[in-house]
Amino acid sequence: MDTAGYRPRTVVSGGPLELAVLWGGFPLLGAGAGWLLAAATGWLTRLPWVPFGDLIEWLDRLPEPQATAGTIAVGVVAGLVVAGIGTAERLIVTVDPAQVRLRRSDQDRTVARVDTRVVFLADKHLVLLDGDGAELVREPTDLSARRLAAAFRAHGWGWADDDPHRSAYRLWVPDLPGLPAGADALLRARERAVERDRRDDARELRRELGLLGVVLRDEGKRQYWRLTARAVTVRPEQSTSAEREPDGR
């Protein structure tokens, strides 16, 4: 707990243990992988199907102990790179009675409690919904559900153990009726982005669908959708009728 600003706060993060695993464990794993590669180059050169065969043959021709020292050093550097990426991606959640602050290395976002109806974890994402069921926040995280629930409940936030709207989702199929105008095209584009593993594009298309009042849930590469309370659905038959009778008759 922290009482700075006369307001109690609870911080939920991976803590020192997570940092120790990142900055100690991954470089050690990299060093071990480098040592194993140096020890196995002679055997690997005899395998016709092994990838990067030219590189392995080059390593096998290097004198010892330089070859082993070099591969271990490369493994340590690779481990440090992974640790840096992991540190940058770790989410730190700070909860108090008035707001929640979500921090990563590249972002720092605050959401007010008065704008939030419910908070929950779904598919390893921390989700905050507003009163209409729209997503205010959807952040990927490996933080403990127990610790997050305790932090939000301690400060009077509405925490749910699962998505309260889970039963409202429907599997998206192209040209399915009931979606707002333009949503089907965005869902088609997002399906292509998901199939090609273009995560930034998929995330941006999710935001665009949210502006139309469409909330998504992914299961593998399948998209499920539901509408928020403020979504306006324009059905095909309504559009056709309006085009036939522009004067309203």
BELQUI-V927032 format. One record per backbone hydrogen bond with DSSP energy under -0.5 kcal/mol. NH is the residue of the N-H (numbers start at 1). CO is the residue of the C=O. E is the energy in kcal/mol with one decimal. If there is no record, write none. Layout:
# BELQUI-V927032
NH,CO,E / NH,CO,E
This chain:
# BELQUI-V927032
2,9,-1.3 / 6,3,-1.6 / 7,4,-0.8 / 9,2,-1.3 / 10,95,-2.6 / 12,93,-3.3 / 13,11,-0.5 / 18,14,-0.9 / 19,15,-1.6 / 20,16,-2.6 / 21,17,-2.3 / 22,18,-2.5 / 23,19,-3.0 / 24,20,-1.8 / 25,20,-0.9 / 25,21,-1.1 / 26,21,-1.1 / 26,22,-0.7 / 28,24,-1.4 / 29,25,-2.6 / 30,26,-2.7 / 31,27,-2.5 / 32,28,-2.5 / 33,29,-2.6 / 34,30,-2.3 / 35,31,-2.3 / 36,32,-2.4 / 37,33,-2.2 / 38,34,-2.2 / 39,35,-2.2 / 40,36,-1.6 / 41,37,-0.7 / 41,38,-0.6 / 44,40,-2.8 / 45,41,-2.2 / 46,43,-1.0 / 47,44,-1.8 / 48,46,-0.6 / 50,47,-0.9 / 56,52,-2.1 / 57,53,-2.4 / 58,54,-2.0 / 59,55,-2.4 / 60,56,-2.4 / 61,57,-1.2 / 62,58,-0.6 / 62,59,-1.0 / 67,63,-2.0 / 69,65,-2.6 / 70,66,-2.6 / 71,67,-2.3 / 72,68,-2.3 / 73,69,-2.2 / 74,70,-2.4 / 75,71,-2.1 / 76,72,-2.3 / 77,73,-2.3 / 78,74,-2.4 / 79,75,-2.2 / 80,76,-2.3 / 81,77,-2.2 / 82,78,-2.2 / 83,79,-2.3 / 84,80,-2.4 / 85,81,-2.3 / 86,82,-2.6 / 87,83,-2.4 / 88,84,-2.1 / 89,85,-1.7 / 90,86,-0.9 / 90,87,-0.5 / 92,103,-2.2 / 93,12,-2.7 / 94,92,-0.5 / 94,101,-2.6 / 95,10,-3.0 / 95,93,-0.5 / 96,99,-2.2 / 97,8,-0.5 / 100,111,-2.3 / 101,94,-2.8 / 102,109,-3.4 / 103,92,-2.4 / 103,101,-0.5 / 104,107,-2.7 / 105,88,-1.6 / 107,104,-0.8 / 109,102,-2.8 / 111,100,-2.4 / 113,98,-3.0 / 115,112,-0.8 / 116,113,-1.6 / 117,129,-3.1 / 118,129,-1.2 / 119,158,-2.5 / 120,127,-2.1 / 122,125,-2.4 / 125,122,-0.7 / 126,139,-3.3 / 127,120,-2.9 / 127,125,-0.6 / 128,137,-1.9 / 129,118,-2.5 / 130,134,-2.4 / 133,130,-1.7 / 136,128,-3.3 / 136,134,-0.5 / 137,128,-1.4 / 139,126,-2.5 / 141,124,-2.3 / 148,144,-2.3 / 149,145,-2.7 / 150,146,-2.2 / 151,147,-2.1 / 152,148,-2.5 / 153,149,-2.6 / 154,150,-2.0 / 155,151,-0.8 / 155,152,-0.7 / 156,153,-1.6 / 157,152,-2.5 / 159,157,-1.0 / 160,119,-3.0 / 166,163,-1.6 / 168,165,-2.0 / 169,166,-1.2 / 170,225,-2.6 / 172,223,-3.2 / 176,173,-1.7 / 179,176,-0.7 / 183,180,-1.9 / 184,180,-0.5 / 186,182,-1.5 / 187,183,-2.5 / 188,184,-2.2 / 189,185,-2.2 / 190,186,-2.4 / 191,187,-2.3 / 192,188,-1.8 / 193,189,-2.0 / 194,190,-2.8 / 195,191,-2.3 / 196,192,-1.8 / 197,194,-1.3 / 198,193,-3.0 / 199,197,-1.2 / 202,198,-2.3 / 203,199,-2.6 / 204,200,-2.3 / 205,201,-2.5 / 206,202,-1.8 / 207,203,-1.8 / 208,204,-2.1 / 209,205,-2.3 / 210,206,-2.0 / 211,207,-1.5 / 212,208,-0.8 / 212,209,-0.7 / 213,210,-1.2 / 214,209,-2.5 / 215,213,-0.5 / 215,226,-2.7 / 217,224,-2.3 / 219,222,-2.4 / 222,219,-2.1 / 224,217,-2.6 / 225,170,-2.6 / 226,215,-1.8 / 228,213,-2.3 / 229,132,-2.6 / 231,228,-1.4 / 233,231,-0.6 / 234,232,-0.5 / 235,233,-0.7 / 238,235,-0.7 / 239,235,-1.9 / 240,236,-2.5 / 241,237,-1.9 / 242,238,-2.1 / 243,239,-2.0 / 244,240,-2.0 / 245,241,-2.1 / 248,245,-2.0
